[in-house]
Amino acid sequence: MHAPALRSKIVRSLFHTHMNAPRFQGKVALVTGGNSGIGLAVARALADEGARVVVAGRNAETVAAVAAGIGKAALGVAADAGRLDGIDRIVAATREFGGGRLDVLFANAGVATYGPIASISEAKWDELMGVNLKGVYFTVQKSLTLMGQGGAIVLNASVAASKGDPGGSLYAASKAGVRSLGRSLGAELVGRGIRVNVVSPGPIETPIFKRAGMSAEAEANLKSAWTERNPMKRFGTPDEVAAAVLFLASDAASYMTGVELLVDGGRGSF
């Protein structure tokens, strides 16, 4: 059977014969920043659909709790995905847990810093870019040693990459870089049969706001303003983003690479 016909048969089978089958049965996945928020929702969803999941995060206690909650299908790794030695530990643990292979990578680890340009120090720049951009880049680079034909990479960017929000210059710049990586790495890896796509959430209710260094009043004001500007007039949920991530990582998206999927209540489109 020719390759196009074979792929069509696979897709028809996916949608008609095995609609209720776990999409990631027998696959190995890695989720960075998987101990809270969007990463946690994705890790749980992947495990629910049959994957063995490595959950990486900086907080050893929450990483262990997430892995224990998922069960034998999960391995927790406490490491900093913004540091190369941390990424090395994550990839080494994934290699052992997954028997030397990796099918799905969700490069999700990220931090947020908001404030006017005058308030951004070099240290703040280096910390945020180290996790959000450098960390993503080298997580992909090092994970590729385990990934072969049919691998799927999903990068977590943000609708902020294409919107101009006062006080959001540093965060937006990092996420614009992630969006760019989705195109460039998608083009570079397509010949190896590895797809690279980007999910760009809008305002999502996650713990990242608590870690952004804002006062309670500033956080409340920001959330109110974002809700008002959002066409759907609400924040999204981590599970809504997870549904998009799993689609991009699944065979249902087998003809998609380099794309950005907005999960933002319409914020980035109108």
Secondary structure, DSSP 8 states (H G I E B T S, - for coil): --HHHHHHHHHHIIIII-TTS-TTTT-EEEEETTTSHHHHHHHHHHHHTT-EEEEEES-HHHHHHHHHHH-TTEEEEE--TTSHHHHHHHHHHHHHHTTS---EEEE---------GGG--HHHHHHHHIIIIIIHHHHHHHHGGG--TT-EEEEE--GGGGS--TT-HHHHHHHHHHHHHHHHHHHHHGGGT-EEEEEEE-SB--GGGTTTT--HHHHHHHHHHHHHHSTTSS-B-HHHHHHHHHHHHSGGGTT--S-EEEESTTTTT-
